[in-house]
Amino acid sequence: KFAEYLGAGLPVLISEGIGDTELFCRKGNVGVVFDLSDQGIENAVTEMKGLLGEPAIHTRCAEFAKENLSLKSAAEKYRKLYIS
């Protein structure tokens, strides 16, 4: 669902240690990564409110998904790998 939410222009909220999603989330500034402590959850809520207040967040999420998580971008990465 990670790619689908971003593709729809929605920032994501994910817990630490979930595959590559943490790296993508931080790289693109398209969501909040949090730890499962009480303080971590409180911080995540504050951070998400800040992200949702950014006028460009929806466009940034959709563009990030298109450039990094779409079938087209994956196919291009594989093509480059095979010809190298």
C-alpha positions as CSV (number, residue, x, y, z in Angstrom):
1,K,0.0,0.0,0.0
2,F,3.0,2.3,0.5
3,A,3.3,3.1,-3.2
4,E,-0.4,3.4,-3.7
5,Y,-0.8,5.9,-1.0
6,L,2.1,8.0,-2.2
7,G,0.8,7.7,-5.8
8,A,-2.5,9.1,-4.6
9,G,-0.6,12.1,-3.1
10,L,-1.0,11.0,0.5
11,P,1.9,11.2,2.9
12,V,2.6,8.0,4.9
13,L,3.0,7.1,8.5
14,I,5.2,4.1,9.1
15,S,6.9,2.4,12.0
16,E,10.7,1.9,12.0
17,G,12.3,-1.1,10.4
18,I,9.7,-1.8,7.7
19,G,11.9,-2.8,4.7
20,D,12.9,-0.1,2.3
21,T,9.9,2.1,3.1
22,E,11.8,3.9,5.9
23,L,14.6,4.8,3.5
24,F,12.1,6.0,0.8
25,C,10.1,7.9,3.3
26,R,13.1,9.8,4.6
27,K,14.7,10.2,1.1
28,G,11.6,11.9,-0.4
29,N,10.3,13.6,2.8
30,V,7.0,12.0,1.9
31,G,5.9,10.8,5.4
32,V,6.9,10.2,8.9
33,V,8.9,7.3,10.4
34,F,8.2,6.6,14.0
35,D,9.2,4.3,16.8
36,L,6.4,2.5,18.8
37,S,7.1,4.3,22.1
38,D,4.5,6.7,23.5
39,Q,6.8,9.6,22.8
40,G,7.5,8.3,19.3
41,I,3.8,8.2,18.5
42,E,3.3,11.7,19.9
43,N,6.2,13.0,17.8
44,A,4.8,11.3,14.7
45,V,1.5,13.1,15.1
46,T,3.2,16.4,15.4
47,E,5.4,15.7,12.4
48,M,2.5,14.5,10.3
49,K,0.5,17.6,11.1
50,G,3.4,19.7,9.9
51,L,3.7,17.7,6.6
52,L,0.0,18.0,6.0
53,G,0.3,21.7,6.4
54,E,2.8,22.0,3.5
55,P,1.1,23.2,0.4
56,A,3.2,21.0,-1.9
57,I,3.0,17.7,0.1
58,H,0.4,16.0,-2.2
59,T,2.3,16.8,-5.4
60,R,5.6,15.8,-3.8
61,C,4.2,12.4,-2.7
62,A,2.7,11.7,-6.1
63,E,5.9,12.7,-8.0
64,F,8.1,10.7,-5.7
65,A,5.9,7.6,-6.3
66,K,6.0,8.1,-10.0
67,E,9.8,8.6,-10.2
68,N,10.8,5.9,-7.7
69,L,8.0,3.3,-7.2
70,S,6.1,3.0,-10.5
71,L,6.4,0.0,-12.9
72,K,7.9,2.3,-15.5
73,S,10.7,3.4,-13.2
74,A,11.3,-0.1,-12.1
75,A,11.5,-1.3,-15.7
76,E,14.0,1.4,-16.5
77,K,16.2,0.5,-13.6
78,Y,16.2,-3.2,-14.7
79,R,16.9,-2.2,-18.3
80,K,19.9,-0.2,-17.2
81,L,21.1,-3.1,-15.0
82,Y,20.8,-5.6,-17.9
83,I,22.7,-3.5,-20.4
84,S,25.6,-2.7,-18.0
